[in-house]
Amino acid sequence: MYNYDSLWRTMKERGVTTYSLINHHNISSHTMSNIRHNENITMETLNKLCQILRCQANDVVEITFDDEEDVVRMEAKNKKI
């Protein structure tokens, strides 16, 4: 499961708004919707967010496993990649 709570904190600390990400840094509104709903984003987007915010990936997203079922599902997904 993806958790973007750290992104919201980092944005607040840096004074960066969702509006500026969309309108000044070309982060799509669809991507911001994915983030709001704790869904996946591309590594390219993660890199871009890190560059904009001058931070590391863990300042943007945390990957957590709620239970064993999530671990199994993630492993199965990774085998398909």
N, CA, C and O of each residue as an XYZ file, in Angstrom:
324
protein
N       0.837     -1.166      0.000
C       0.000      0.000      0.000
C       0.891      1.242      0.000
O       1.913      1.282      0.685
N       0.507      2.222     -0.751
C       1.252      3.476     -0.823
C       0.635      4.487      0.134
O      -0.586      4.572      0.268
N       1.492      5.243      0.790
C       1.033      6.266      1.714
C       1.821      7.544      1.421
O       3.049      7.557      1.504
N       1.111      8.607      1.082
C       1.739      9.861      0.690
C       1.661     10.936      1.778
O       1.823     12.119      1.482
N       1.417     10.543      3.024
C       1.370     11.526      4.103
C       2.664     12.328      4.175
O       2.641     13.528      4.449
N       3.787     11.666      3.929
C       5.075     12.371      3.977
C       5.170     13.426      2.874
O       5.822     14.452      3.066
N       4.531     13.194      1.723
C       4.526     14.193      0.654
C       3.820     15.458      1.110
O       4.329     16.561      0.911
N       2.656     15.307      1.715
C       1.899     16.475      2.164
C       2.701     17.267      3.195
O       2.687     18.498      3.183
N       3.402     16.559      4.092
C       4.246     17.245      5.086
C       5.398     17.983      4.399
O       5.688     19.135      4.721
N       6.044     17.311      3.460
C       7.170     17.919      2.753
C       6.719     19.134      1.960
O       7.398     20.161      1.954
N       5.578     19.023      1.292
C       5.052     20.161      0.547
C       4.798     21.343      1.476
O       5.141     22.478      1.146
N       4.204     21.084      2.621
C       3.901     22.155      3.573
C       5.192     22.812      4.058
O       5.291     24.037      4.115
N       6.183     21.982      4.406
C       7.468     22.502      4.875
C       8.146     23.381      3.819
O       8.796     24.373      4.150
N       7.986     23.004      2.541
C       8.654     23.720      1.449
C       7.786     24.842      0.860
O       8.238     25.594     -0.003
N       6.551     24.946      1.329
C       5.656     25.980      0.813
C       5.194     25.717     -0.613
O       4.939     26.654     -1.368
N       5.085     24.440     -0.983
C       4.651     24.052     -2.329
C       3.203     23.571     -2.249
O       2.857     22.746     -1.404
N       2.376     24.090     -3.130
C       0.961     23.728     -3.144
C       0.653     22.751     -4.278
O       1.431     22.598     -5.221
N      -0.489     22.101     -4.162
C      -0.964     21.241     -5.242
C      -1.145     22.069     -6.507
O      -0.811     21.619     -7.603
N      -1.669     23.267     -6.354
C      -1.858     24.170     -7.495
C      -0.536     24.397     -8.230
O      -0.489     24.322     -9.458
N       0.534     24.673     -7.487
C       1.815     24.935     -8.144
C       2.376     23.678     -8.806
O       3.002     23.770     -9.862
N       2.161     22.502     -8.203
C       2.626     21.265     -8.841
C       1.938     21.066    -10.182
O       2.577     20.690    -11.165
N       0.637     21.319    -10.222
C      -0.126     21.118    -11.453
C       0.169     22.214    -12.477
O       0.432     21.919    -13.643
N       0.127     23.460    -12.052
C       0.189     24.576    -12.991
C       1.586     25.102    -13.296
O       1.793     25.729    -14.334
N       2.533     24.861    -12.421
C       3.878     25.378    -12.652
C       4.915     24.286    -12.910
O       5.958     24.546    -13.509
N       4.632     23.083    -12.465
C       5.610     21.997    -12.601
C       5.104     20.845    -13.462
O       5.771     19.817    -13.579
N       3.934     21.013    -14.060
C       3.374     20.030    -14.999
C       3.157     18.635    -14.418
O       3.310     17.635    -15.120
N       2.804     18.571    -13.146
C       2.342     17.307    -12.554
C       0.854     17.244    -12.882
O       0.110     18.173    -12.568
N       0.424     16.173    -13.499
C      -0.966     16.112    -13.962
C      -1.959     16.018    -12.806
O      -1.639     15.524    -11.725
N      -3.155     16.499    -13.062
C      -4.215     16.403    -12.053
C      -4.563     14.937    -11.802
O      -4.964     14.579    -10.694
N      -4.414     14.094    -12.811
C      -4.646     12.652    -12.639
C      -3.634     12.069    -11.643
O      -3.990     11.271    -10.776
N      -2.387     12.476    -11.781
C      -1.356     12.021    -10.842
C      -1.675     12.489     -9.436
O      -1.541     11.723     -8.481
N      -2.093     13.730     -9.298
C      -2.438     14.244     -7.970
C      -3.635     13.491     -7.391
O      -3.712     13.280     -6.181
N      -4.561     13.089     -8.246
C      -5.690     12.275     -7.795
C      -5.193     10.921     -7.294
O      -5.649     10.432     -6.260
N      -4.259     10.316     -8.029
C      -3.680      9.040     -7.583
C      -3.037      9.200     -6.205
O      -3.194      8.345     -5.333
N      -2.313     10.302     -6.021
C      -1.656     10.543     -4.744
C      -2.693     10.728     -3.636
O      -2.549     10.170     -2.549
N      -3.725     11.501     -3.909
C      -4.772     11.730     -2.893
C      -5.430     10.426     -2.461
O      -5.856     10.283     -1.315
N      -5.510      9.470     -3.397
C      -6.164      8.191     -3.105
C      -5.168      7.086     -2.774
O      -5.519      5.906     -2.771
N      -3.920      7.473     -2.493
C      -2.865      6.511     -2.133
C      -2.706      5.409     -3.166
O      -2.565      4.236     -2.821
N      -2.729      5.792     -4.433
C      -2.510      4.853     -5.534
C      -1.103      5.055     -6.081
O      -0.396      5.978     -5.676
N      -0.707      4.192     -6.996
C       0.665      4.250     -7.478
C       0.905      5.431     -8.421
O      -0.009      5.937     -9.071
N       2.174      5.849     -8.467
C       2.650      6.832     -9.433
C       3.892      6.241    -10.080
O       4.455      5.274     -9.568
N       4.323      6.805    -11.191
C       5.502      6.269    -11.870
C       6.779      6.699    -11.154
O       6.788      7.661    -10.385
N       7.848      5.968    -11.425
C       9.149      6.349    -10.878
C       9.578      7.698    -11.449
O      10.227      8.485    -10.761
N       9.223      7.962    -12.682
C       9.536      9.254    -13.299
C       8.877     10.392    -12.518
O       9.502     11.422    -12.264
N       7.621     10.200    -12.144
C       6.912     11.217    -11.361
C       7.527     11.351     -9.980
O       7.690     12.463     -9.478
N       7.869     10.232     -9.362
C       8.516     10.274     -8.050
C       9.815     11.071     -8.134
O      10.096     11.908     -7.276
N      10.598     10.807     -9.167
C      11.848     11.536     -9.370
C      11.580     13.032     -9.553
O      12.273     13.869     -8.974
N      10.582     13.355    -10.354
C      10.247     14.756    -10.603
C       9.821     15.455     -9.308
O      10.240     16.584     -9.049
N       9.000     14.800     -8.502
C       8.574     15.372     -7.228
C       9.781     15.598     -6.311
O       9.872     16.622     -5.634
N      10.698     14.639     -6.296
C      11.898     14.782     -5.466
C      12.744     15.962     -5.932
O      13.305     16.687     -5.111
N      12.838     16.156     -7.239
C      13.603     17.285     -7.756
C      12.924     18.606     -7.411
O      13.583     19.551     -6.976
N      11.623     18.673     -7.602
C      10.872     19.895     -7.303
C      11.007     20.257     -5.828
O      11.242     21.416     -5.486
N      10.857     19.266     -4.965
C      10.847     19.489     -3.518
C      12.238     19.401     -2.889
O      12.409     19.667     -1.699
N      13.229     19.026     -3.702
C      14.601     18.868     -3.200
C      14.624     17.939     -1.991
O      15.054     18.307     -0.897
N      14.137     16.705     -2.235
C      14.015     15.746     -1.140
C      14.305     14.335     -1.645
O      14.602     14.136     -2.823
N      14.218     13.386     -0.766
C      14.408     11.976     -1.081
C      13.046     11.294     -1.244
O      12.021     11.833     -0.829
N      13.047     10.115     -1.846
C      11.808      9.377     -2.111
C      10.996      9.132     -0.834
O       9.767      9.188     -0.867
N      11.667      8.864      0.283
C      10.923      8.608      1.521
C      10.275      9.874      2.080
O       9.477      9.796      3.015
N      10.609     11.046      1.516
C       9.924     12.279      1.879
C       8.662     12.473      1.039
O       7.924     13.440      1.224
N       8.424     11.543      0.115
C       7.258     11.602     -0.771
C       6.307     10.449     -0.499
O       5.103     10.663     -0.357
N       6.823      9.239     -0.424
C       5.956      8.063     -0.320
C       6.534      7.033      0.641
O       7.749      6.895      0.780
N       5.648      6.329      1.287
C       6.007      5.197      2.127
C       5.208      4.003      1.637
O       4.008      4.109      1.387
N       5.873      2.873      1.503
C       5.181      1.646      1.106
C       5.020      0.800      2.355
O       5.997      0.457      3.022
N       3.776      0.469      2.660
C       3.487     -0.310      3.855
C       2.745     -1.584      3.479
O       2.096     -1.661      2.436
N       2.852     -2.559      4.330
C       2.138     -3.815      4.162
C       1.220     -3.978      5.360
O       1.675     -4.102      6.497
N      -0.089     -3.975      5.088
C      -1.066     -4.073      6.163
C      -1.100     -5.458      6.787
O      -1.237     -5.598      8.002
N      -0.975     -6.462      5.966
C      -1.001     -7.819      6.490
C      -0.360     -8.755      5.478
O       0.118     -8.315      4.433
N      -0.351    -10.016      5.783
C       0.294    -11.016      4.928
C      -0.297    -11.035      3.523
O       0.427    -11.255      2.552
N      -1.585    -10.808      3.406
C      -2.238    -10.808      2.094
C      -1.642     -9.730      1.187
O      -1.443     -9.970     -0.004
N      -1.359     -8.562      1.728
C      -0.746     -7.494      0.950
C       0.651     -7.880      0.479
O       1.038     -7.579     -0.650
N       1.406     -8.547      1.347
C       2.746     -8.990      0.990
C       2.672     -9.974     -0.166
O       3.430     -9.856     -1.129
N       1.776    -10.933     -0.083
C       1.616    -11.941     -1.140
C       1.190    -11.271     -2.448
O       1.707    -11.604     -3.514
N       0.258    -10.339     -2.368
C      -0.220     -9.645     -3.564
C       0.913     -8.836     -4.203
O       1.041     -8.836     -5.427
N       1.729     -8.154     -3.414
C       2.832     -7.359     -3.926
C       3.892     -8.253     -4.568
O       4.430     -7.912     -5.622
N       4.193     -9.383     -3.949
C       5.155    -10.306     -4.514
C       4.676    -10.863     -5.852
O       5.458    -10.981     -6.795
N       3.403    -11.202     -5.930
C       2.837    -11.711     -7.174
C       2.891    -10.651     -8.278
O       3.203    -10.961     -9.428
N       2.595     -9.437     -7.934
C       2.640     -8.332     -8.892
C       4.071     -8.123     -9.388
O       4.286     -7.908    -10.581
N       5.038     -8.183     -8.495
C       6.441     -7.983     -8.862
C       6.963     -9.087     -9.782
O       7.827     -8.833    -10.620
N       6.448    -10.305     -9.634
C       6.872    -11.407    -10.498
C       6.405    -11.193    -11.933
O       7.056    -11.653    -12.871
N       5.274    -10.491    -12.112
C       4.742    -10.222    -13.448
C       5.530     -9.138    -14.159
O       5.506     -9.056    -15.387
N       6.229     -8.306    -13.400
C       6.950     -7.167    -13.987
C       8.196     -7.576    -14.661
O       8.911     -6.733    -15.202
